[in-house]
Amino acid sequence: MLSNCQGNKKALLIGINYFGQSGELRGCINDVNNIKNLIKSRGFREDPAQMRILTDDHRNGSMHPTRRNIIEGMHWLVSGARPNDSLFFHYSGHGSQKADSDGDEVDGYDETIVPVDAKSAGQIVDDEMNAILVQQLPPGARLTAIFDSCHSATALDLPFVYDCYGNIKPQKASRKNLIESGIETLIDFKTGNPIGAMMSGRKALNSLMAIGNEGKAQEMTEQTRSSQGDVVMFAGCKDHQTSADTNVQGYGATGAASYAFIDAVTKGRNLTYIELLATMRETLRNKYSQVVQMSTGFATDMNKPFFF
């Protein structure tokens, strides 16, 4: 059941620049501010009851994007949701992967997001995010989610991924991961690095097992990760890709995917889901290697107009 998005509106926006940490980013907090301005123009209000913003430049510790605060924010976002509500989730920060433990991942790896305190508190796994943001959503309530992070295509474990023609495409394990980890194993052996060879060999084995488990993993995802709520997600890249932290002339420091989404929605009128996906991809094509992905919690007609 689709939402008409005429009910209550709530938003959770998360931007992490990781100040003083290795891998510090530049554009994530800017992304949150720009997304905030965009959704305010669509009826969202910057009010504590309707919008929660977590950034690592905030003076208030309760607004820092820690693991605990992010998870609490996710619960807050979906709590009390009703049919025709419109919920908006935006994350700009680091994304990563870890070996899958329950067999639902086609590529053998869970996707994660990286809170500002991940080194001490841990990352947040896609299984957790699906359980909170997707499974708790009632029928007829919309969640629009944007993940501007590396390895993000299935960050919510949504089972239905689309191409630019609106067709559902089967998820496949990355042959690229298998080839790369196999090459890494050979190099480590030749250079006398047994520990590196063992680690890269384990990655190659995981990738090989994932290829043999594609069908079962896809079926499990559809059975256990589908949603009753109206969930649509745009991700910055495929699960094996990285998302760029970049600078756009006249725009400033930004995540490439956040910029592409804002630019498409701002310039386009009455875009369909397919047209939005195609426009975002075209904005990044020839400039970045990442390919924007779109997925939903249940099979949906992607020729319908996109709104939130």
N, C-alpha and C positions, 0 to 999 in steps of 0.2 A: 504494500500500500504506500503510494507516494504522498509526500507532504505538500500542502499548498503554501507552506512557509508563512502563513498569515497569523500564526499564534505567537507565543512568547519567544523572544530571541535572547540567546545567551552565547557568550564567546569566551574561550580560553586561548590566550596568545602567549607563546613561549619563545624567547630569544636568548641565546647563550653565546657570548663572545669568548668565554673562558679566559678572562683577564689574568695574566701572569702565569698561565699554564702552557705546557707544550701544546702546539697545535692551536694557538690562539687565532680566533676568527675576527673579522672586521664588520661584516654586514648584518649579523643576525638581529641585533637590537634595532637597527634601522628597518629591517624587514617587518618587525612587529609594529613599529610606528606607522609604517606605510600601509600594512594590512589593516591596522586599526582605523586609519583614515578612510580606507576603502569601504569597510563594512559599516562604518558610521553613516556613510552616504547611502547605505541600503537599509537603514532603519535600526541598526544596533546602537545602543546607548552606552557611553562610557560612564557606567554606574556600577558600584561594587556588587549590586544584586544581579547585574546582567553581563558584566565583563570583568574578567580576572586576567591580569597581565603579570607574567613572571619573567624578569630579566635580571642578569647578574650585575647591573649597575644600580639596582634599587637600594635605597638606604634602609628600607624596612626588610628585616630578615625573613619575615613571613612571605615576602614577595620574591625571594630568591628562587631560582629554578633548581632546587634540590630534588633528589629522588622523592622524598616524602611530600614536598609541596606540589610536585607535578602530579603524583598519584592522587593526592587529596583534591587537586584541581580537576582531574578527570572525573572523579566521583561527583564533585560539585556540579560539573557541566551537565551530566545526564540526570542528576537527581530531580525528581518531580517533572520529568519530561512528559509531554502529552501529545496526542495526535495533532499534526499541523504546526507544531513548534519548529523553530529553525535554530539549530545549534551549530557553532562554528569553532573548529579547532585548527590552530596553526602552530607548527613547530619549525623553528629554524635553528640548527645547531649540528653537532656531530652525530653521525649514525654509524653503526658498526654491525657485526655479525658474530654469532657464536654457534657452535655445533648444536643441531636440533636433537632433542632428547625424547620426543614423543611421536615422531614419524609423520608429522603433518606438513613438512616442508619439502617441496619438490626438489629443491637444490641441496637439501641436507643441512641447511643453516637457518637458524632463527635470525630475524632482523631486530636491531635494538636502537634505542635513542640513548644519548649520553648526558645525564644530568650534570650540573656543575660540580657535584660532589661524588661523581661516579667512582673515583679511586677508592673512596672509603665506604660508600653506600651501595655501589653497584649500578649497573645499567638497567634500563627498563626494557623487557623483552616483548616482542609482538604478541605473544600469547597473553601476557598480562593486559596489554592495551586492548586487545580484542575482547577479553572478558569484561573489562570495565566500560569501554566506550561503545562497543557494538552489541554485546549480548544483553546489556541492561536497558537498551533503547526499546521503547514500546512501538508497536505498529503505528505507522503514520507520522512518526516524528523524524525529522531530517537531521542528519549530521553531515556537514560538509567539512572534510579534513584535508589540510595541506601539509605535506611533509617535505620540507626543503632540507634534505640531509642525504648523506651517502647511504647506499644499500637500502633504499626506501620503498621500492615498488610494492612489497607486501608487508609494509610496516604495521598494518592493521589486520593482516591475515585474511583479507577479503578474498573470496574464492573466484569472483568473476572479473577478469581483466580484459580490456577492450583494445581493439586496434582503431585506426582513424576512420574506418568504415562503419564502426558501431558493432562489429562482430566480436563475440567472445572468443578469445584465443586461448588454447591450452597452455598451461604453464609448463615450462621445460627446465630441467637442470642445465646449468651452464657448462657446455663442453669446454668453454674457454678456461674455466677454473681448473678442470681436469688437466688440460694441456699445460697451463702455466705451472701448476704445482708439480706436474711430472718433470718439466724442465728444471724447476728449482731443485728437485730431488737429485737429478743427475749432476747438476752443478755442485751441489753440496758434497756429494760423494767424491767427485773429482778433485775438489779443493780441500778435502780432508776435514769436513765439518759434519761429523756424525750426528750431533744433536740437531743441527739444521736439517740434515737429510731425514731424520726421524720425524721431525715436525712437518716438513713439506710432504713427506711420504704419507703421513696420516691424513693430510688435507686431500691428497690425490685419492686415497682410499675412500674418504667420505664422499668425494665428488663422484667416484665410480659407483658407489652404492646408491647414491641419490639418483643417478641416471637409470639404474635398474628398478628404482622404487617410484618412478614418476607417476604412474597410474594410480597406485595405492595412495600416495600422498595427496594427489588431487582429489580423489574420492573422499578421503578423510577430511580435507579442508572444507569441501562442500557440505559434508554431513555435520561438522562440529563448529564451523566458523561463519556459516551463513547468518544473516540477520533478519529479524522481524521488522526492525526499523529501516527507514530510508537512508542508507549510508552511501555516500560517494566520496572517493578519495583521489586526490591528485598527488603524485609523488614525483620528486625531482629527477629520478633516474631508475634504471633497472636495478635488480638486487645485487648484481655483480659490478655495478658502476659507482662512480663517485659524483657528487654534486658540487658545482663550482661556487666558491666564495669569491666574488668578483667586484668590479667597479664599472658602472654604466655611466657614460657621459651625460651630464645633466640630471643624474639620479643619485649618484653616490655609491658608497659601499653597499653591496646587496648580495643575497643569494640569487643565483641565476633563475631558479624556478619561481621564487617569490616575485621577482621582477616580471617574469613572463606571464604569471597569473594576473597580476595587477594591471599590466599593460593591456592584456587581452580583454579583461572584463571592463576596463575603463574605456577603451576605444570601440569595443564591439557592442552592438545593440541586439538583443534577442538572440544571442548565440545559442545554438544547441550544444549539448554535451560534446558531440563529435567535433563541432566547429571550434569549441574552446580548446579541446585537446590538440587539434591540428594547428591552431593558431599558436599555442604555447610551444609546440615542437618547432614550428617554422621560425619563431623568434630566436630559438637557441641553435637552430641548424647552422652548420658551417662555422659556428663560433665555439661551440662546446661539444664534447663527445657524448654527454649525457642525453638520454631520451626520456622525456616526460611520460609517465604511466598513469592510467586511469582505471579504477576498479570500483566495484559496488558489492554490497552485502547480499543482494539478490538480483537475478537476471532482470535487467531494466532496458527499456527502449531508449537508446542514446540519441535518437532523433528529436527528442523532446527539448523544449527550451530550458536552458540552465538558469536557475535563480536560487537565491538563498535568503 
